[in-house]
Amino acid sequence: MKNLYKSTGKESVNDPDQVDTFVDTSTVIESSTERQQIGARMKAARTYLGLSQSNFCVQSGYNVRTYQRNEEGRNEAGITLGAAFVRAGINANWLLTGEGPMRIEDLAGAETPGAFDRERMAAAIEALEEVLTEAKRTMAPARKAQVLLAAYDLLEEPSATREKVMQLLKFAA
């Protein structure tokens, strides 16, 4: 939804007649909300680190009042502030977007969404080939790709068993 702000200006410096124009301020409002969300994550990270605002600023070399405005969401945090959090062990992706774990050290165990799992794909291919061989059937490449992707996705589920995957593949074959 766009937020329009009425701005009265002059069409030209030589024309005394005023012209009403409307300026879209949606991005300003969204930006303000985003600054507040980032500020809240900055506060959470600083609190996690066990530091007061002034202690964090002393360690990072940042101005206390500027930092306070950043944490309140009134100022847009700069890259040097983000770098200070990263040096303290905070995940920059989490700080900026809220996605992923807060701490960098927790990234090692975190799976990247959409990451390709070779073993899971190999299991899907082997299962499909087994079903096709048993049924003495073949499958068109496009259809085979769709069925493999469905089996691959099913194998991601913790409750997926080989039997469930085989049932799906037998039905699809």
BELJO-V353640 format. One line per field, one symbol per residue. ss: DSSP state (@ for helix, = for strand, . for the rest). phi: phi as a letter, one per 40 degrees, with the letter a starting at -180 (. if undefined). A space follows every 10 residues. Layout:
ss = ???
phi = ???
//
This chain:
ss = ...======= .......=== ====.@@@@@ @@@@@@@@@@ @@@@@@@@.. ..@@@@@@@@ ...@@@@@@@ @@......@@ @@@@@@@..= .@@@@@@... ..=@@@@... .......@@@ @@@@@@@@@@ @@@@@..... @@@@@@@@@@ @@@@@@.... .@@@@@@@@@ @@.
phi = .cbbbcbcab caccbcccbc bbbcbdcccc ccccccccdc cccccccdcg bcdccccccc gccccccdcc ccgcbccccc cdccccccgc ccccdcbgcg cccccccdcc ccdgccbccc cccccccccc cccccfbbac dccccccccc cdcccccccc bdcccccdcc ccc
//
